[in-house]
Amino acid sequence: MNMNVTKWLRVYYNKITESIAFYPALIAIGFLLLSWGMLEIDFSEWGKELKSGLSWLSLKDASTARSIISTVAGALISLTVFSFSMVMIVLNQAASQMSNRVLTSMIENRFQQMVLGFYIGTIVYALFLLSTIRDVASGIYVPALSIYLLIFLTVIDIFLFIYFLDYVTQTVKYETVIDRVRKQTLHTMKNKFEQVKEEKLGWDKLPYVEIKSEESDYFQNFNEKKLLKIASKENLHISFLYKQATFLVKGMVFIRVYSKERIEEECLQEISSAVDFYSGQPIDKNADYGFRQLAEIAIKALSPGINDPGTAVIALNSLSNILSFKLYCNLPEIRKDDENIGRIHIPASSFQEMFERCIYPIWNYGKNDEYIQYELLHIIEQLKLTDFKNQYAGVFAKLMIKIENHIQAELDKS
């Protein structure tokens, strides 16, 4: 039971932190605490003396204070609704023109979330203030300091909105979305990839027990520290049969646990609970999603309904950038414990697999477009130069022959 709760918390923690509402909610709570702190200062002896000594800091009319707060709150609600509408329009356009999969990277945009959070936080601050105003003739019990801070925050909100307008117009550009996906993919690869090493399994001849998937969903990730700890303690070796981002049907065998000794059922349940299944394409968890999204954008741009080879070329250039990084770097397939003993094996996509999976569909969709033909030749030439070991010369030659033969066939027809 405890293992299932831990797994549930881990999965939903990832979903919550990737949500568009996560940072706005945190910021709103922060503003609520700020309003409470300001009211404490306002109604403290020091605050009352400060307002009594400085007449310009005093708001003696409670109705005026209420009018200021109500006006600010109403205006900011309108501003927030308009800003959210702009974000929704941008997301809708990106989904229809490029790919639904890029929405995740756009929703996770921290600046958008911070701006929306600042708007919502100021509204929360204003509404909380509104409930504390008292009709006292001296004006000491009107939270003047808090109201002046609210006015200052409103001015900041106005300038944020002006910048937000410019930011959203830049965000909707195809090259901006493509560049964001490229940078996120590169960041993930730089953090997780290592130089490709040829390592053989030393445990594939041992007796093993199979573990089946408990639900139908995408195999996204696993708790590496927990699995290494279990494997080291029980002297086990764990082999995943499928790569991350693979959709598995319930009841599918996807793990083999190797050991010379008998493996307890409780231990197998612990191993199963350390594996995460959920939908979505988080690039920060798996760089392969970035390759797929860029390929999808290029294919969508080449579709008859959109017919935008220029966007496809931008996506191709970004693909060539991340493919060149993957030439000799990859996810480590064997994970080792503190004693440098291999404990976990998980297959990873190779350069050839990603090249054929991403570039060939783009070629099939755009092979009749001269723009795509010559851009693909240019990209392959650059990748050939980057492949200084000539490890993938055959892969590049195969596609180049296809492209050149197709171009020649078109010239012969004309």
C-alpha positions in Angstrom: 0.0 0.0 0.0 2.8 2.4 1.0 4.6 1.6 -2.3 1.5 2.4 -4.3 1.0 5.7 -2.5 4.7 6.7 -3.1 4.3 5.9 -6.8 1.1 7.8 -7.0 2.6 10.9 -5.3 5.7 10.7 -7.6 3.6 10.6 -10.8 1.1 13.3 -9.7 4.0 15.5 -8.4 5.4 15.5 -12.0 1.9 16.3 -13.5 1.3 19.1 -11.0 4.7 20.8 -11.4 4.3 20.7 -15.3 0.8 22.3 -15.1 0.2 25.8 -16.2 -1.5 26.6 -12.9 1.4 25.4 -10.7 3.5 28.7 -10.4 0.4 31.0 -10.4 -1.0 29.0 -7.5 2.3 29.3 -5.5 2.6 33.0 -6.3 -1.0 33.6 -5.3 -0.3 31.9 -1.9 2.7 34.2 -1.5 0.7 37.3 -2.1 -1.9 36.1 0.4 0.8 35.8 3.0 2.1 39.3 1.9 -1.3 40.8 2.5 -1.5 39.3 5.9 2.0 40.6 6.8 1.2 44.1 5.5 -2.0 44.2 7.5 0.0 43.2 10.6 2.3 46.1 10.0 -0.6 48.5 9.2 -2.4 47.7 12.5 0.7 47.5 14.6 1.6 50.3 17.0 4.5 51.2 14.7 2.3 51.3 11.7 -0.3 53.5 13.4 2.4 56.0 14.6 3.8 56.1 11.0 0.4 56.9 9.5 -0.3 59.5 12.2 3.1 61.2 11.7 2.9 61.2 7.9 -0.4 62.7 6.8 0.1 61.7 3.1 0.3 58.0 4.1 -3.1 58.2 5.8 -6.4 57.3 4.1 -9.1 58.4 6.6 -12.1 57.7 4.4 -12.9 54.0 4.4 -15.3 54.3 1.4 -12.4 55.9 -0.7 -10.1 53.0 0.3 -12.8 50.5 -0.7 -13.3 52.3 -4.1 -9.6 52.1 -4.8 -9.3 48.4 -4.0 -12.5 47.5 -5.9 -11.4 49.4 -9.0 -7.9 47.8 -8.9 -9.4 44.3 -8.4 -11.9 44.7 -11.2 -9.3 46.0 -13.6 -6.8 43.3 -12.8 -9.5 40.6 -13.3 -10.2 41.9 -16.8 -6.4 42.1 -17.5 -6.0 38.5 -16.3 -8.9 37.2 -18.4 -7.4 39.0 -21.5 -3.9 37.6 -20.8 -5.3 34.0 -20.4 -7.2 34.4 -23.6 -4.1 35.4 -25.4 -2.3 32.4 -24.1 -5.1 30.1 -25.1 -5.1 31.5 -28.6 -1.4 31.0 -28.9 -1.7 27.4 -27.7 -4.6 26.7 -30.1 -2.6 28.1 -33.0 0.5 26.1 -32.1 -1.6 22.9 -31.9 -3.4 23.5 -35.2 -0.4 24.7 -37.2 2.4 22.7 -35.8 1.7 19.8 -33.4 -0.3 19.1 -30.2 2.9 17.7 -28.7 4.6 21.1 -28.6 1.9 22.4 -26.2 3.7 20.9 -23.2 6.9 23.0 -23.8 4.7 26.1 -24.2 2.6 25.4 -21.1 5.7 24.9 -19.1 7.0 28.4 -20.1 7.9 29.9 -16.7 7.7 33.6 -17.7 4.1 33.2 -18.8 3.3 31.4 -15.5 5.1 34.1 -13.5 3.2 36.9 -15.1 -0.2 35.2 -14.8 0.7 34.4 -11.2 1.6 38.0 -10.5 -1.8 39.1 -11.8 -3.7 36.5 -9.8 -1.6 37.3 -6.7 -2.4 41.0 -6.9 -6.1 40.2 -7.2 -5.9 37.9 -4.1 -4.0 40.7 -2.2 -6.7 43.2 -3.1 -9.7 41.0 -2.2 -8.1 40.2 1.2 -7.5 43.9 1.9 -11.1 44.7 1.0 -12.4 42.5 3.8 -10.4 44.3 6.5 -11.3 47.9 6.1 -13.1 49.4 9.1 -15.1 52.7 9.4 -13.2 54.5 12.1 -13.0 58.3 12.0 -9.3 58.6 12.8 -8.4 56.6 9.7 -5.8 54.6 11.7 -7.7 51.4 11.1 -7.8 51.8 7.3 -4.8 49.8 5.9 -3.3 52.7 4.1 0.2 51.2 3.8 -1.2 48.0 2.3 -3.3 50.1 -0.2 -0.3 52.1 -1.3 1.6 48.9 -1.9 -1.4 47.6 -3.9 -1.2 50.7 -6.1 2.5 50.1 -6.6 1.8 46.4 -7.5 -0.9 47.5 -10.0 1.6 49.8 -11.8 4.0 46.8 -12.0 1.2 44.7 -13.5 0.5 47.3 -16.2 4.2 47.3 -17.3 4.2 43.5 -17.1 1.2 43.4 -19.4 2.9 45.7 -22.0 5.9 43.4 -22.0 3.6 40.3 -22.0 2.0 41.5 -25.2 5.3 41.7 -27.0 6.4 38.4 -25.5 3.3 36.5 -26.7 3.6 37.9 -30.2 7.2 36.5 -30.3 6.1 33.2 -28.7 3.6 32.5 -31.5 6.3 32.5 -34.2 7.2 29.1 -35.5 10.9 29.6 -35.2 10.5 30.5 -31.5 8.6 27.3 -30.8 11.0 25.2 -32.8 14.0 26.8 -31.1 12.5 26.2 -27.6 12.1 22.4 -28.4 15.6 22.3 -29.8 17.1 23.9 -26.7 15.1 21.8 -24.3 16.2 18.6 -26.1 19.9 19.7 -26.1 19.6 20.6 -22.4 18.3 17.1 -21.6 20.9 15.4 -23.7 23.8 17.4 -22.1 22.5 16.5 -18.6 21.8 12.8 -19.2 23.9 11.6 -22.2 27.4 10.1 -22.1 29.9 9.0 -24.7 28.6 5.8 -26.4 30.3 2.7 -24.9 30.1 -0.9 -25.9 29.2 -2.8 -22.7 28.0 -6.3 -22.5 25.6 -7.7 -20.0 27.2 -10.0 -17.5 24.0 -11.5 -16.1 21.9 -12.6 -19.1 22.7 -16.3 -18.4 21.4 -16.1 -14.8 17.9 -17.3 -13.8 15.3 -14.6 -14.0 11.8 -13.6 -12.9 9.5 -11.5 -15.2 7.5 -8.5 -14.1 4.4 -7.4 -16.1 3.0 -3.9 -16.5 0.1 -3.1 -14.1 -1.6 -0.7 -16.5 -1.8 0.4 -20.1 0.1 3.6 -20.6 3.5 5.0 -21.6 6.6 3.8 -19.8 8.1 7.1 -18.9 10.7 6.8 -16.2 11.9 4.9 -13.2 13.4 5.8 -9.8 17.0 4.9 -10.5 18.3 5.5 -7.0 15.6 3.2 -5.5 16.2 0.4 -8.0 20.0 0.6 -7.6 19.5 0.4 -3.8 17.2 -2.6 -4.1 19.5 -4.4 -6.6 22.6 -3.8 -4.6 21.0 -4.9 -1.3 19.5 -8.1 -2.8 22.3 -8.7 -5.3 20.0 -8.5 -8.3 20.3 -7.4 -11.9 17.4 -5.7 -13.6 16.8 -5.5 -17.3 14.1 -3.4 -19.0 12.9 -5.0 -22.2 11.6 -1.7 -23.7 12.9 1.8 -24.2 11.4 4.7 -22.3 8.4 6.4 -24.1 7.1 3.0 -25.2 3.4 2.4 -24.9 2.8 -0.9 -23.0 -0.5 -2.8 -22.8 -1.5 -4.0 -19.3 0.0 -7.5 -18.6 3.0 -7.0 -20.9 6.3 -8.4 -19.6 8.6 -5.4 -19.5 11.2 -6.2 -16.8 13.4 -9.3 -16.1 15.0 -9.5 -12.6 18.1 -11.8 -12.6 19.4 -13.5 -9.5 21.1 -16.7 -8.4 18.8 -16.8 -5.3 15.1 -16.9 -5.0 13.5 -13.4 -5.3 10.8 -12.6 -2.8 7.4 -11.3 -4.1 7.7 -8.2 -1.9 11.0 -7.3 -3.6 9.3 -7.7 -7.1 6.5 -5.3 -6.0 9.0 -2.8 -4.8 10.8 -2.9 -8.2 7.4 -2.5 -10.0 6.4 0.5 -7.8 9.6 2.3 -8.8 8.5 2.5 -12.5 6.3 5.3 -13.7 3.6 5.0 -16.3 1.7 8.1 -17.5 0.8 10.0 -20.7 2.5 13.1 -22.2 5.8 13.9 -23.8 8.0 15.6 -21.3 11.3 16.4 -23.0 13.1 17.0 -19.7 12.5 13.3 -18.9 13.3 11.9 -22.4 15.1 13.7 -25.2 13.6 11.3 -27.8 10.4 13.4 -27.5 12.2 16.4 -28.7 13.3 14.6 -31.9 9.7 13.4 -32.5 8.2 16.8 -32.0 10.6 18.5 -34.4 9.8 15.8 -37.0 6.1 16.2 -36.4 6.4 20.0 -36.9 8.2 19.5 -40.2 5.7 16.9 -41.4 2.7 19.0 -40.4 4.3 22.0 -42.3 4.6 19.9 -45.4 0.9 18.7 -45.3 -1.3 20.0 -48.1 -3.5 22.0 -45.7 -0.5 24.1 -44.5 2.1 23.7 -47.3 4.9 25.7 -45.5 8.2 24.2 -46.5 10.0 27.2 -44.9 8.9 26.0 -41.4 9.8 22.4 -42.3 13.4 23.6 -43.2 13.7 25.4 -39.8 12.6 22.2 -38.1 15.1 20.2 -40.2 17.9 22.5 -39.2 17.1 22.0 -35.6 16.9 18.3 -36.1 20.4 18.3 -37.6 21.7 20.2 -34.6 20.4 17.6 -32.1 21.3 14.7 -34.3 24.9 15.8 -34.6 25.1 15.8 -30.7 23.6 12.2 -30.7 26.2 10.9 -33.1 28.6 9.7 -30.4 26.5 10.4 -27.2 23.6 8.5 -25.8 21.8 7.5 -22.6 23.9 5.0 -20.7 22.3 1.7 -21.1 23.9 0.1 -18.1 23.5 1.9 -14.7 25.9 1.0 -12.0 25.8 1.1 -8.2 28.3 2.7 -5.8 30.7 -0.2 -6.2 30.7 0.2 -10.0 28.7 -3.0 -10.6 26.2 -3.0 -13.4 22.8 -3.4 -11.9 20.2 -2.0 -14.4 20.0 -2.3 -18.2 17.6 -0.2 -20.2 17.8 0.0 -24.0 18.1 3.4 -25.6 17.4 4.7 -29.1 20.5 4.7 -31.3 21.5 7.5 -33.7 20.5 5.4 -36.7 17.1 4.7 -35.3 16.4 8.4 -34.6 17.8 9.5 -38.0 15.6 7.0 -39.9 12.6 7.7 -37.7 12.7 11.5 -38.1 14.3 12.2 -41.4 12.7 9.5 -43.6 9.1 10.6 -43.0 10.1 14.2 -43.8 11.6 13.0 -47.0 8.5 11.0 -47.9 6.3 14.0 -47.4 8.5 16.6 -49.0 10.4 14.7 -51.7 8.7 16.6 -54.5 9.7 20.0 -53.0 13.0 21.3 -54.3 13.5 23.3 -51.1 13.3 20.1 -49.0 15.4 18.1 -51.5 18.4 20.4 -51.4 18.1 21.2 -47.6 18.2 17.4 -46.9 21.3 17.0 -49.0 22.9 20.0 -47.2 22.1 18.5 -43.8 23.4 15.0 -44.7 26.7 16.5 -46.0 27.1 18.3 -42.6 26.3 15.2 -40.6 28.8 13.3 -42.7 31.5 15.8 -41.8 30.6 15.6 -38.2 30.8 11.8 -38.3 34.6 11.8 -38.2 34.7 8.0 -37.5 32.6 7.3 -40.6 30.5 5.1 -38.4 27.2 6.1 -40.2 28.5 6.6 -43.7 26.2 3.8 -45.0 23.2 5.4 -43.3 23.9 8.8 -45.0 24.8 7.3 -48.4 21.5 5.3 -48.5 19.4 8.5 -48.2 21.6 10.6 -50.4 21.3 8.0 -53.2 17.5 8.1 -52.8 17.4 11.9 -53.0 19.8 12.2 -56.0 17.9 9.5 -57.9 14.6 11.2 -57.3 16.0 14.6 -58.4 17.5 13.0 -61.5 14.2 11.3 -62.3 12.4 14.6 -62.1 14.9 16.2 -64.4 14.5 13.4 -66.9 10.7 13.9 -66.9 11.1 17.6 -67.6 
